[in-house]
Amino acid sequence: MRSHYGGEGIPTRIAVRYVVFAILSTLANFAVQAAVVKIYPSQSLVPSMLAGTAAGFGLKYLLDKRWIFFDRYESHGDELLKIVLYGLFSVVTTIIFWGFEIVFWTVWRTDLAKYAGGAIGLAIGYISKFALDRKFVFKLEGVTD
């Protein structure tokens, strides 16, 4: 199976879809964070950030696999390797996301600042993540960059 965006760049519809999925994942992340804060009020940001990140991760993986990289299930082992690699790259890009969210919260101490920092961090992270996923996670045989 050939890539829909092999060496010729990324078609507009894939780029738009990726942005829409990033927005949906971000909204899921923030909604879960808000729900956790409401259900489990805490002075610490960690519980809400962990729950939101998990929700965003799961949604984004499923959407990316099917609608961005057009990846098919081949075996349990193959899928596990993809999830592990996707997860490792997510950790790296999540550090960017959390860094911005924490810095904005620390400086301004408002929900608006926290979410603005998170949105900026997520945007930077998603751009980096696409490049890593394209090259290492969902790379198709015979497709070169």
C-alpha positions in Angstrom: 0.0 0.0 0.0 1.4 3.4 -1.0 1.3 6.4 1.2 -1.1 9.2 0.3 1.6 11.7 0.9 4.8 9.9 0.1 7.7 12.1 -1.2 5.4 14.7 -2.7 4.4 16.5 0.6 1.2 16.4 2.5 -2.0 17.0 0.6 -4.2 19.8 1.9 -7.0 17.4 3.0 -4.6 15.3 5.1 -3.2 18.5 6.7 -6.7 19.8 7.4 -7.8 16.5 8.8 -4.7 16.4 11.0 -5.4 19.9 12.4 -9.1 19.0 13.0 -8.1 15.8 14.8 -5.5 17.8 16.9 -8.3 20.2 17.8 -10.7 17.4 18.7 -8.0 15.7 20.8 -7.2 19.0 22.5 -10.9 19.6 23.3 -11.2 16.1 24.7 -8.0 16.7 26.8 -9.4 20.0 28.2 -12.9 18.6 28.8 -11.5 15.7 30.8 -9.2 18.0 32.7 -12.2 20.2 33.6 -14.2 17.2 34.6 -11.5 15.9 36.8 -11.1 19.3 38.5 -14.8 19.4 39.1 -15.1 15.8 40.4 -11.7 15.8 42.2 -10.8 19.4 43.3 -7.1 19.6 44.0 -4.4 22.2 44.3 -2.2 20.0 42.1 -2.6 20.2 38.3 -1.2 16.6 38.0 -4.4 14.6 38.2 -6.3 16.6 35.7 -3.3 16.8 33.3 -2.7 13.0 33.4 -6.4 12.2 32.8 -6.7 14.8 30.0 -3.5 13.6 28.4 -4.7 10.0 28.5 -8.0 10.9 26.8 -6.3 13.0 24.1 -3.7 10.3 23.5 -6.3 7.5 22.9 -8.5 9.6 20.6 -5.6 11.0 18.6 -4.0 7.5 18.1 -7.2 6.0 16.7 -7.9 9.0 14.4 -4.3 9.2 13.2 -4.0 5.5 12.5 -7.1 5.3 10.5 -7.6 8.8 8.8 -4.1 10.3 8.6 -1.7 7.4 8.0 -4.3 4.9 6.6 -2.7 2.2 8.7 -4.2 -1.2 8.8 -4.0 -3.7 11.6 -1.5 -6.5 10.8 -0.8 -8.3 14.0 -0.9 -7.9 17.8 2.9 -7.5 17.9 2.9 -5.0 15.1 0.2 -3.0 16.7 1.8 -3.1 20.1 5.1 -1.8 18.6 3.2 1.1 16.9 1.4 2.0 20.2 4.7 1.9 22.1 6.5 4.1 19.6 3.5 6.4 19.3 3.5 6.6 23.1 7.2 7.3 23.4 6.9 10.1 20.9 3.9 11.3 22.8 5.9 11.5 26.0 8.5 13.7 24.3 5.9 16.0 22.9 3.8 15.9 26.1 6.8 17.4 27.9 6.5 20.4 25.6 2.7 20.6 26.2 3.1 20.3 30.0 6.0 22.7 30.1 4.0 25.5 28.4 0.9 24.7 30.5 2.9 24.8 33.8 4.8 27.9 32.9 1.7 29.8 31.9 -0.1 28.7 35.1 2.9 29.6 37.2 3.3 33.1 35.7 -0.4 34.1 35.5 -2.3 31.7 37.8 -5.5 31.8 35.8 -7.4 29.1 34.0 -7.2 31.1 30.8 -3.4 31.2 31.0 -3.2 27.5 31.8 -5.3 26.5 28.8 -3.6 29.1 26.5 -0.2 27.6 27.5 -1.6 24.1 27.0 -2.9 25.0 23.6 0.4 26.5 22.5 2.3 23.5 23.8 0.0 21.1 22.1 0.3 22.9 18.8 4.1 22.7 18.9 3.9 19.1 20.1 1.5 18.0 17.3 3.7 19.5 14.6 6.7 17.6 15.9 4.7 14.5 16.5 3.4 14.3 13.0 6.9 14.3 11.6 8.0 11.6 14.1 5.0 9.4 13.5 5.3 9.7 9.7 8.9 8.7 9.8 9.0 6.0 12.5 5.6 4.7 13.6 3.4 4.4 10.5 6.1 4.3 7.8 5.1 2.2 4.9 7.4 -0.1 3.0 8.9 1.5 -0.1 7.9 5.0 0.8 10.7 7.5 1.3 10.7 11.1 2.4 
